[in-house]
């Protein structure tokens, strides 16, 4: 565990932060002295997550990531209470459908793209243009959560993969457009042991892990450590990159 002392006193926003990868990133940020604003759809779970972090280091504001009014409320609250935003972690994502692309209902397609792709851009736009946040002046850093499914087709995860492939290109484009004021990177994990991914290792964790050279699945902490590195000064010459964290899966010919 690395503590990045230069992050002390900064403010971060983490979407989809009530559990799993989002919560692990929020928790890791607080260890470096960052105050974290956490969002998620369900208020009870969100407040429970907030209360498990050190006193005064986190607040939670419930809402849907693809709701413009929720975004305004969150960013206005950050501006009023903290007067700055330094770090944006676009973690919120959904995958309510499972099957071939040609069989999917278009309403479901639109919802997945709205949350996974469009809200990622919308949060970044809103933070960048909000004068009360001083995001550009603070050399803001954005980390988007992607997936190895965006790099290679995965059975029955086609739509999710399409949304994450778009996030990858969004990341590289935003990084090119927003430098030098703002750095933008993404993390593309393989299967991580979270509630969100349980169906991908339902046949047995050990069995699934055999296709990984490191012979284990990822943990939320694996992703959190890299996310905090990407917002620290130690990564100050890194932008427009999609960092694959997959235990060697893709190099071994695997897929999610």
C-alpha distance (Angstrom), angle and dihedral (degrees) to the residues before:
residue distance angle dihedral
X1 . . .
X2 3.80 . .
X3 3.79 123.4 .
X4 3.80 113.7 -151.1
X5 3.78 103.0 -154.3
X6 3.82 93.2 -170.3
X7 3.82 88.4 69.5
X8 3.81 92.6 62.7
X9 3.82 110.3 124.4
X10 3.81 95.5 14.3
X11 3.80 124.8 126.5
X12 3.80 126.2 -129.9
X13 3.78 135.1 -172.1
X14 3.82 117.3 -150.0
X15 3.81 119.0 -174.5
X16 3.79 121.3 -154.5
X17 3.78 88.6 22.0
X18 3.79 106.0 146.4
X19 3.80 94.5 94.9
X20 3.79 146.1 -8.9
X21 3.78 120.2 19.0
X22 3.80 95.0 -7.0
X23 3.77 93.3 54.0
X24 3.81 92.7 44.9
X25 3.81 90.1 53.7
X26 3.81 91.7 48.3
X27 3.79 90.8 49.5
X28 3.80 92.5 48.2
X29 3.80 91.5 49.7
X30 3.79 91.7 54.1
X31 3.82 89.5 56.0
X32 3.80 87.6 64.5
X33 3.80 92.2 49.8
X34 3.80 98.2 -97.9
X35 3.80 120.4 147.3
X36 3.80 107.2 -134.0
X37 3.79 129.6 -152.7
X38 3.81 107.6 -158.9
X39 3.80 128.3 -161.9
X40 3.80 133.3 -170.8
X41 3.78 137.8 147.1
X42 3.82 99.7 -106.3
X43 3.78 114.9 61.2
X44 3.82 97.8 -160.4
X45 3.80 93.8 55.6
X46 3.79 91.0 41.9
X47 3.79 94.8 53.1
X48 3.79 90.4 46.4
X49 3.81 88.6 54.9
X50 3.80 91.8 47.7
X51 3.80 91.5 50.2
X52 3.80 91.2 53.7
X53 3.82 91.0 61.9
X54 3.83 125.3 78.3
X55 3.81 114.1 -70.1
X56 3.77 113.5 -88.8
X57 3.80 94.9 9.7
X58 3.81 99.4 97.1
X59 3.79 143.2 31.0
X60 3.80 128.5 -172.8
X61 3.80 129.6 -141.7
X62 3.80 114.8 -175.9
X63 3.78 122.4 -143.1
X64 3.78 145.8 105.2
X65 3.80 117.5 -69.4
X66 3.80 92.5 -136.0
X67 3.82 94.6 50.7
X68 3.84 110.9 104.7
X69 3.81 92.6 -156.1
X70 3.80 90.7 53.6
X71 3.79 90.4 51.3
X72 3.80 91.2 51.1
X73 3.81 91.8 48.4
X74 3.80 93.1 50.0
X75 3.79 96.6 46.8
X76 3.80 93.9 43.2
X77 3.82 89.2 50.9
X78 3.80 91.0 51.4
X79 3.80 90.8 49.5
X80 3.81 92.8 49.0
X81 3.81 98.1 43.5
X82 3.79 102.7 33.9
X83 3.80 106.6 14.3
X84 3.79 93.1 -140.7
X85 3.79 146.8 56.8
X86 3.79 120.1 -157.4
X87 3.81 105.0 163.1
X88 3.81 132.7 38.7
X89 3.81 119.2 -170.5
X90 3.82 110.7 -170.2
X91 3.78 98.4 -160.5
X92 3.82 103.8 139.6
X93 3.78 111.4 113.6
X94 3.78 141.0 149.6
X95 3.79 138.4 -158.9
X96 3.81 108.2 -176.5
X97 3.80 94.9 156.0
X98 3.79 132.2 69.4
X99 3.77 122.5 -172.6
X100 3.78 146.3 55.2
X101 3.79 119.0 -30.0
X102 3.81 93.3 -123.5
X103 3.81 90.7 60.2
X104 3.81 99.7 48.6
X105 3.78 124.6 112.1
X106 3.80 110.4 -116.3
X107 3.80 91.7 -132.1
X108 3.80 88.9 61.4
X109 3.80 91.0 46.4
X110 3.80 90.9 52.8
X111 3.82 92.1 48.7
X112 3.81 94.1 50.7
X113 3.79 92.2 48.8
X114 3.80 91.0 44.9
X115 3.82 92.9 56.5
X116 3.80 102.6 31.0
X117 3.80 100.1 39.1
X118 3.78 115.3 10.9
X119 3.80 96.1 44.6
X120 3.82 89.8 49.9
X121 3.79 88.8 58.3
X122 3.80 92.8 40.2
X123 3.82 94.6 53.6
X124 3.81 89.9 48.4
X125 3.79 92.9 48.5
X126 3.78 92.3 47.4
X127 3.81 94.0 48.9
X128 3.80 92.1 45.9
X129 3.82 94.6 51.4
X130 3.85 99.6 37.7
X131 3.80 104.5 107.4
X132 3.80 93.3 -161.6
X133 3.80 93.2 60.8
X134 3.82 99.4 55.7
X135 3.80 87.0 -149.0
X136 3.79 94.2 155.9
X137 3.80 94.0 42.8
X138 3.81 89.4 51.8
X139 3.81 91.9 53.9
X140 3.79 89.5 -113.6
X141 3.76 122.3 -143.4
X142 3.80 126.4 -148.4
X143 3.80 125.4 -164.5
X144 3.80 117.6 -172.9
X145 3.80 122.0 -163.2
X146 3.78 112.5 -130.0
X147 3.81 132.2 159.7
X148 3.79 141.6 -128.8
X149 3.82 83.8 -113.2
X150 3.80 85.0 75.8
X151 3.79 90.9 61.7
X152 3.81 102.1 46.8
X153 3.81 133.2 14.3
X154 3.79 114.7 -92.9
X155 3.82 123.1 -162.3
X156 3.82 112.0 -92.6
X157 3.82 91.9 -9.9
X158 3.79 95.2 90.8
X159 3.79 98.3 123.5
X160 3.79 93.5 44.9
X161 3.80 88.4 49.6
X162 3.79 92.2 49.9
X163 3.80 90.5 51.8
X164 3.80 91.8 49.8
X165 3.81 93.5 45.4
X166 3.79 85.6 56.4
X167 3.81 90.0 49.2
X168 3.79 88.8 54.1
X169 3.80 92.7 54.7
X170 3.79 91.1 41.4
X171 3.80 88.1 55.2
X172 3.78 96.1 50.7
X173 3.80 91.8 45.0
X174 3.80 95.0 48.1
X175 3.78 90.7 47.5
X176 3.79 89.9 54.0
X177 3.80 93.1 46.0
X178 3.80 101.0 42.8
X179 3.81 101.8 44.2
X180 2.93 136.4 144.2
X181 3.80 92.8 23.3
X182 3.82 98.1 45.1
X183 3.80 131.2 27.1
X184 3.81 119.1 -148.7
X185 3.81 125.1 -167.7
X186 3.78 137.7 155.0
X187 3.79 138.1 -145.7
X188 3.81 119.1 -142.6
X189 3.81 110.5 -165.0
X190 3.77 129.1 -172.6
X191 3.81 116.7 -141.6
X192 3.79 111.6 -25.2
X193 3.79 121.6 -170.6
X194 3.80 100.1 -107.7
X195 3.78 136.1 123.2
X196 3.81 88.1 -106.2
X197 3.82 91.9 60.6
X198 3.81 101.0 36.6
X199 3.80 94.0 111.6
X200 3.82 89.8 60.2
X201 3.79 92.8 63.4
X202 3.79 100.1 28.3
X203 3.82 90.3 118.0
X204 3.79 88.9 64.2
X205 3.78 133.3 -57.2
X206 3.81 94.8 -126.7
X207 3.79 92.4 50.2
X208 3.81 93.6 50.6
X209 3.80 91.8 44.9
X210 3.82 91.6 59.9
X211 3.82 90.8 79.3
X212 3.82 89.4 58.7
X213 3.82 116.5 85.1
X214 3.81 88.7 -139.6
X215 3.83 89.6 51.7
X216 3.78 96.2 -133.6
X217 3.77 139.7 83.1
X218 3.76 121.8 -114.6
X219 3.78 125.0 -94.0
X220 3.80 128.3 -144.4
X221 3.80 87.6 -112.1
X222 3.81 90.8 59.3
X223 3.79 89.0 59.5
X224 3.80 94.7 40.8
X225 3.80 93.6 55.4
X226 3.79 91.2 54.6
X227 3.81 93.4 44.0
X228 3.79 92.7 55.0
X229 3.79 90.9 46.0
X230 3.81 88.6 54.3
X231 3.81 92.4 55.4
X232 3.80 94.4 44.2
X233 3.79 129.4 88.8
X234 3.80 88.4 -107.3
X235 3.82 87.8 76.5
X236 3.81 96.6 42.2
X237 3.84 92.9 129.8
X238 3.80 94.7 48.7
X239 3.79 121.5 96.1
X240 3.83 138.0 136.1
X241 3.82 89.8 29.9
X242 3.80 131.4 134.7
X243 3.80 107.3 -152.1
X244 3.81 112.4 -153.8
X245 3.81 114.9 -146.2
X246 3.76 105.9 -177.4
X247 3.80 110.5 129.3
X248 3.81 87.2 -111.4
X249 3.83 93.8 -57.6
X250 3.80 99.2 138.6
X251 3.81 94.0 43.2
X252 3.80 86.8 54.9
X253 3.80 92.1 54.7
X254 3.80 93.6 -103.2
X255 3.78 132.4 135.8
X256 3.77 135.8 -163.5
